[in-house]
Amino acid sequence: MEDQNNTNPEEEKNQNEGQNTGGSEESNSGLSSGGVAPVERASSVTPPEGSGSYTQEASQMFSSGLNLGFINQKVTKTREEIGKFVIGQHDMVDLLLISIFSNGHVLLEGVPGVAKTLTAKVLSKTLSVDFSRIQFTPDLMPSDVIGTSVFNLQNSEFTFKKGPVFSNIVLIDEINRAPAKTQAALFEVMEERQISYDGEVYKMEFPFLVLATQNPVEQEGTYNLPEAQLDRFLFKIKIGYPSLTEEQEILNRYKSNIKAPSLDSLAGIFTPKDLNEIQDIVEKVRIEDQLLSYIAQITDKTRNHAKLYLGGSPRASLSMMKASKAFAAIRGRDFVIPDDVQFVAPHVLNHRLIMTPEAEMEGISTEDIVQEIIGEVEVPR
């Protein structure tokens, strides 16, 4: 995802006069050779149309006391590692990193063969944590996911045997293939990061993230995820086909490979301690009351839109706020601007909205409605 921010001449003048703009200590322009958007000084961020005065005021108000260079270093290395196996899909990689830094779960949706599972596996390899993969099928039972009690002949007692969900990164492939009973087994663990079984509560170790994939075609024999479960995902990332140039690059890279690519060469970049430190930094990213009102107005408009039967919940607003703060930190800023909210809003809301039958017949997508709402809400100044 290219950074299109430009330097503001007035802010450059302020820098020369010794004013503290609150940005990061490093300044780069353009993309690196690896397609990585570098961290830029906060003063060089171009605000969305109509929000210039807001960004200038915020950059002078907030002083950077956060270790944003640490985040930039980790993000850059992660993009390089993922780029060894996944061509393009820069927005998807950024959104996955945002979800990790925001401590949120992700639903990946795309047709077969667009590297959904590969990307999730590659990302998990960059995290020096436990990883498990669950293939959802129509005959999968809840006990196959969370675990079950096993009778111990030595002490004549039942002991709880933990299931594959007891891991740090859990990849659930084809989540819509399992029946509702099995899908419901994920409700508690995704929201509260714990399992209740036979009167006992089993806590998940930090970090705990669910990366789920689903196929939007071949709906025979699938079970739509209930709205309550969809609401527990921070993002629903829709993955499209690569461009012609990216397709040619994929063929070029794998023209000499017959066997499946080995992921053993991937280096672990994040440790649990690193993730905990980054999440602490993200929590300290500043967001003004004007932007909180901006987020609330976007969510409120989804509840009163003529083409929507169901709008976003307060959890959607909270998710938008957390994701915006994480995106700002990735971009090298210790404060949120409207651009951050506008980038994450469609991915936060697209799976939380239900359109009216009339809107569906018109062929309108939830993303179209979200973009329409963003265009209607006044940008903070």
N, C-alpha and C positions, 0 to 999 in steps of 0.2 A: 504494500500500500504506500503510495508515494506521498511524501510530505510536500504540500504545495504552499507552505508558509513563506512569507516574504518579510524582509526587514522593513520596519517602519522608520522613516527618516527622522521623525520627531523623537522617537524613542532612542535612536542612535545618538542624537544630540544630548539627550539626558544622560546616557551612559558616559559620554565624554566629559560631562560636567561632574561625574563622580556619583550620580544617583544610583541607589541600589534598586534594581528592577525585580529582584526575587527570583531570577531564573537560575538554571543550572550553570555550572562553571565552564562547561564545554559548549562550543558552538560549531556546528557543521552545516553544510548545505547540500541539498540533493540527496541521492541514494548512493550507498556504497556499492561496490561491485557485486556484493552478495544479495542485492535487492533489499537491504535493511534501511529503514527510515531512521536516521540518526537522531539523537537527542539534541534539541536546539535550545538556545536561551529563551526564557519565557517572553522576553521583550520582542522577540522576532516572530511571535505567533500572530498570524493574520486572523482577525475575528471574522465570524460570519457577517453577512450584510446586515447593517443596522446595529451592530453590537460593538463598534470600534471604541467608543468612549468607555464601555464597560470593561473591556480587556485592558485598556491602558490604565484605568483606575485601579483594577485588581492587581496588575503587575507591580504597581508602585506601593500598594497597600500591604501585600504579603511578602515577607522575607523568607528566603529559602534556607531552612535549617535542616532539611531532610537529605538523606544520602541517596539522591536520585541517580548518581553515577553508578552505584552498586546495581540498581535495577537495570540501567542501560547496558551494563556489562553482561549481565545474565541474559537479558533479552536478545542481545546481539549474538551471543554464542548459541542460544537456542534456535534462533532463526537459521543460523549457519548449519547446525546439525540437521534440522528438519529439511532444509534445502538440499541436502545430499540425496534425499529419497523422494521428496514431494516437490514437483515443479509448479510454480505459480501458487494460487490459493493463498495469497498474502493476507487478505482480510480474515480468512478462516484461522490462520495461525495467530494473528493478533487477537481475535476474539477468544481463542482457546487460552492464550496467556492472560487475558483479562479475567476469564472465568477462574483460573487458578489463583490469581492475585486477589480476586473478590470472594474466594471460597465458595464458588457456586458450581452447580452441575450443568452439563451441556448435552443437548440433543442434536445430533448431526443427521440431516435428512438429505438424501440424494439418490439418484439412480445408481444401479450397480456399476462398479468399475471406476468411480471418481475419487478413489483413495480415502474413503471415510475411515475404514478400519485401519488402513496403513498409517494414516496420520495420527490416529489415536494411539497406536502401538509405538510409533516413533516418538511422540510426545512423552509417553510414559517412560520411555527409555532415557530421556533427558532428565528425569526425576529419579534420584537415588532412593527410591522407596519401593515397597512391595507392589506388585501388579498382578491382577487376576482377570481372566476373561471368561464371560458366561455367554454361551450361545443359547438364546431363547428359542424354544420350540413349543408347539401346541401341547405336548405331553409333559412339560416341565411343571414340577410342583413347588410350592413355596419352600418346603424343606430342602429342596435342591439348591436354593439360593441362600437362605439364612442359616441353615443347619438343622440338626435334629438331635433328639436324645438317644443315646446308645447304652444298652445294658452292659455293665461291667461285671463279668463273672467272678473276678477276683474279690471284689468287695460287695457284690450283690446290690449295686446301686446304679442308678441311671446318671450318666454324665452327658453334658451338652457337647456335641461335636460341631464346631463352627463350620459354616458353609463358605463358599468362595467370595461372598460379599464382604467378609472380614479381611479387607486389604486396604491399601492406601489409594490406589487408582484402580477402579473397577470398570472394565470395558464390557458393556452389555450389547451384544450384537443382535440386530433385528429384534428390538425390544417389543415391537408390535406383533410378534409371532406367538407370544405366550398369552394364555387366557387371563381374564381380569383378576382371577384369584391370585395368580402368581405375580402379576404386576402390582397388586395391592400390597404384597410383601415388602415392596420398596418404599412405601409411604413413610413409615416411621424412620427408617434408616437414612433416607434422603433429607428429611427435614430436621430431625433431632439428632442424627448421627449416633443412633443407638438401636439396639434390638431388645425387645421384651419377649421372653420365652419362658413359659412354665413358672411365672412369678418372679423371674430374675431379669435384671437389666444388664446388658452387655454393651459397654461403650466402645465406639470406634476410635482407633488411634489416629492422631493427626499426622498428615493431612488425610482427608477422606473425600474423594471426588468420584462422581459417576459420569462416565462418558458413554452415552447410549447412541446407537445408530438405528435408523429405520429407512425403509424403502418406500417411496411414495407411489410406486407402481406395483403391479401384481398383488392387489389387495385381497385376492381369494385366500381364505384361511387365515386372515390376520384379524387382530382385535385393536380397534382404535383406543389410544391411551385416554383414560378418563381426564376430565378437565382438572380435577384436584391433583392428579399426578403431573400433568403438563405444567401446572403453576409452580411446581417445585424445581423446574429447570430454570436456571438463570437465562440461558440463551437457547433459541432454536436456530441453528445455523443451516441455511439451505445452500447446498453445494451444487454449483452448475458445471457444465462442461468446460474444459479448458479452451483457450483461444487456439487458433491455427498455429501460431508461433510456438505456444506452449506444447501443443500436441507434437510438433516436429522435434522440439527439445526433448520430450519424453522418449520418443523413438530413438533419438541420437544417443541418449544416455544409456539406454538398455538394449542397444542393438547387438551387443556381444554377450548378453545374459540370457541363458535358457532357464536356469534354476531361479527359484524365488530369491529376492535380495535378502542378504543376511544383515540383521540389525546389531550384530555383536560389536561392530566397529563404533557404534554410537557411544559418546561419552556422557556420563552423568553430570549434569550441571547444577541442579538444585538439590540440596539436602533439606530434610524437614526443618532444620534450623534456619536455612536461607529463606524458605517459604514463610516461616513464622515472622522473620525479620521484615520481609517485603510486605506482608499483610499489615504489620505494625506501621510501616511507612505509609501505606495506602490509607490507613485509618486517619492519619494526620494530614492528609491532603485537604486543603481548605475549599469549602464550597459556600458561597454567599447565599443569604436569604433570598435574593432575587432569583437565583438559579433553582433553589428549592421550590419557589413559587412557579417557576417555569416548568419544572418536572410535574408538579401537581396539576397544573393546567392541562398539560398534554394528556395525562392519565384521565382527568375529569372529562375531557372532550370525548374520549373513547366511550364513556358511559352515557353520553347524550348524543351520539351520532346516529343519524337516521338509518344508516346502512349496517349498523352493528346491533346484534341481539344481546351480546354480552361484552362489557368493557373490561378494562384492566382493574385489578384489585390493588389495595395498598401495598401488597407484596411486589407488584409491578413497579410502583414508584420507588420503593426501597431498592429494588434490583437496579433500576435505572441510576439511582444515586451512587450506589456502590460501584457499578461498572464504569460510570463516568469518572469517578475518582481514580480507579485503576488505570483507565485509559490516559488520564492526565499525567499520572506518574510515569507511564511508559513513554509518553511524549516529552518527558523532561520538565514538567511543570509541577509546582506544588500547589496549584489552584486549578479549579475547573472552569472551563469556558463553555459557552453554548455549543460550540462545535463538538465537544465531547458528548454532550447529551444527544445531539442530533445523530451522531454516528452509532451509538448503542441502542437508541430508542427502537428502531425497527426490529432488531434482533431480540430485544427484551419483550416486545409486545406481540410479535407476529403469531405466537402460539397461545397467547392468552385471550385473543379476541375471537368471537363467534359472529360471523356475518349473518344477516337476514337471508332467507331463501331468495328474495328478489335480487339482492346484491350478488349472490352466487350465480344466479341465472345470467346476470350481466357480464360475468367473467371477471369481476373485480377481485383483486387479491387483498389480503390484510395489509401487505406492505404498501400497496397503493393508498389505502385509507390512512395509514400511519403517516406517510409522506404528506398527504393532504392536510392532516391535522397539524403537523409540524409547520407547514406553510401558513396556516391560519393563526397560530399562537404567536403573539408578539415576542420578539427576541429581547431579552434584558439589555438595557443600555447603561 
